[in-house]
Amino acid sequence: MKYHIRKVKTGSNNIAVQVIRYINRKRVIEKHIGSAHNQGELRIQLDNASKLITGKTKQMPLFPEEETFVSLDQFEYLGFQYTFLLTSSG
């Protein structure tokens, strides 16, 4: 089953985060994660929803939230090398 994260604006101007799936073209709410009052809470709710989906599907996300940065100080610049091949037709 394919799960989706849904963000809905509530009547009190908060943002509700839900994990949903579609069955026979109908939206089924799997779990209501919570309501966020600001951007910090929204990030936490979205992270919790992603963890729930990962736990249910046992599949890791394609683009994980953690980004690994590589320092350029670890590398040595050696230069460029270009290779061209020219063929004559005829």
C-alpha positions in Angstrom: 0.0 0.0 0.0 1.2 3.5 -0.7 0.9 6.0 2.1 0.9 9.8 1.7 1.4 12.7 4.1 -1.5 15.2 4.0 -1.3 18.7 5.4 -4.7 20.3 6.0 -5.4 23.8 7.3 -7.8 23.7 10.2 -10.5 26.2 11.3 -8.2 27.6 13.9 -5.5 28.3 11.3 -3.3 25.4 12.4 -2.0 22.8 10.1 -3.1 19.2 10.7 -0.8 16.4 9.5 -2.3 13.1 8.5 -1.0 9.8 7.1 -3.5 8.7 4.4 -3.8 6.1 1.7 -6.3 5.7 -1.2 -8.6 2.7 -1.5 -10.9 2.5 -4.5 -10.2 6.2 -5.2 -11.4 7.1 -1.7 -9.1 8.8 0.8 -8.7 6.8 4.0 -7.0 8.5 7.0 -4.6 6.0 8.4 -3.5 8.1 11.4 -3.9 11.7 12.5 -0.4 12.7 13.6 -1.2 16.1 15.1 -1.7 19.8 14.6 1.1 22.2 14.2 0.9 25.8 15.4 4.2 27.0 13.9 6.9 25.9 11.4 9.0 24.1 14.0 6.1 22.0 15.1 5.2 21.3 11.5 8.7 19.9 10.8 8.4 17.6 13.9 4.9 16.4 12.8 6.1 15.7 9.2 9.1 13.8 10.6 6.9 11.7 12.8 4.6 11.0 9.8 7.6 9.9 7.7 8.8 7.6 10.5 5.4 6.1 10.7 5.3 5.4 7.0 8.8 3.9 7.1 7.8 1.6 10.0 4.6 0.4 8.2 6.2 -0.2 4.8 9.6 -1.3 6.0 11.1 0.7 3.1 13.6 3.5 3.5 12.8 6.8 2.0 14.5 7.6 -1.4 15.6 11.0 -0.3 16.4 10.9 3.5 16.2 14.1 5.5 19.8 13.8 6.7 22.2 15.3 4.3 25.9 14.4 4.4 28.3 17.1 3.4 31.8 16.5 2.3 34.5 19.0 3.0 36.6 19.9 0.0 39.6 20.1 2.3 39.7 16.3 2.1 40.4 16.3 -1.6 43.3 17.2 -3.8 42.8 19.0 -7.2 44.7 17.2 -9.9 43.4 19.0 -13.0 41.2 18.2 -16.0 41.8 15.8 -18.9 39.8 15.9 -22.1 39.6 13.1 -24.6 38.1 13.6 -28.0 37.6 11.1 -30.8 37.3 12.4 -34.4 36.1 10.0 -37.1 36.0 10.7 -40.8 33.0 9.4 -42.7 33.5 8.8 -46.3 
